[in-house]
Amino acid sequence: MQFENGVSASGIPGVTWVKASASQGVGNCVEVADLGGGEVAVRHSRFPDGPALVFSDGEFSAFLDGAKGSEFDHMTA
C-alpha cells in the first residue's frame, strides 16, 4: 500500500511509531514508522493524528546519513 505526503498519521493502519529515546517523553520529537514497501513515515509526536510525511527508503537513508554526519547540527538552538 502506498501513502501520499500529508496523509493523516492516524489513517495509516497497522504501523508502529517509534521515537528517539533522547526525547525523554516530553513531546518535542518526531516519530517514524516503517510502512513496508520501501517507505518510511514521519510525524510530529505532539500531533499524532496530524499529517505524516512519507519518504522512500533512499530519501530517509540520505537524511539519516546527513544527520549522523552532523550536517544539520547548526539548526538546533
C-alpha positions in Angstrom: 0.0 0.0 0.0 1.3 3.4 -0.9 0.6 6.7 1.0 0.8 10.3 -0.1 2.6 13.0 1.8 0.3 14.8 4.2 -1.8 11.7 4.9 -3.3 11.7 8.4 -0.9 9.8 10.6 -3.9 8.1 12.2 -5.0 6.9 8.8 -2.0 4.7 8.4 -3.2 1.3 9.8 -1.1 -1.3 11.5 2.2 0.6 11.9 4.4 1.0 15.0 5.5 4.6 15.6 9.0 4.9 17.1 10.5 8.0 18.8 14.1 8.6 19.8 15.0 7.7 23.4 16.6 11.1 23.7 13.1 12.7 23.6 12.6 11.6 27.2 8.8 11.6 26.7 8.4 15.4 26.8 6.5 15.6 23.5 9.1 17.5 21.5 10.2 15.0 18.9 9.3 13.3 15.7 8.2 9.7 15.3 8.9 7.4 12.4 7.2 4.3 11.1 8.2 1.7 8.6 5.4 1.5 6.1 6.9 -1.5 4.3 7.2 -1.4 0.5 10.2 0.8 0.7 8.6 3.8 2.5 9.0 5.5 5.9 6.5 7.9 7.5 7.4 10.8 9.9 5.0 12.6 12.2 5.2 15.2 15.0 4.8 13.5 18.4 2.6 16.3 19.8 0.1 15.8 16.9 -0.2 12.1 16.5 -3.3 12.4 14.3 -1.8 15.2 12.2 -0.2 14.9 8.8 2.7 12.5 8.1 5.4 12.9 5.6 6.2 9.9 3.6 9.8 9.2 2.3 11.3 6.4 0.2 14.0 4.3 1.9 16.6 6.1 -0.2 15.4 9.5 0.8 15.2 8.6 4.5 18.7 6.9 4.4 20.2 10.1 2.8 18.6 12.2 5.7 20.0 9.8 8.3 23.4 9.8 6.8 23.4 13.6 6.9 22.2 13.7 10.5 24.8 11.1 11.5 27.4 13.3 9.8 26.4 16.4 11.8 25.2 18.2 8.7 22.1 19.6 10.5 23.7 20.4 13.8 23.6 24.2 13.1 19.8 24.0 13.0 19.4 23.4 16.7 19.1 26.1 19.3 
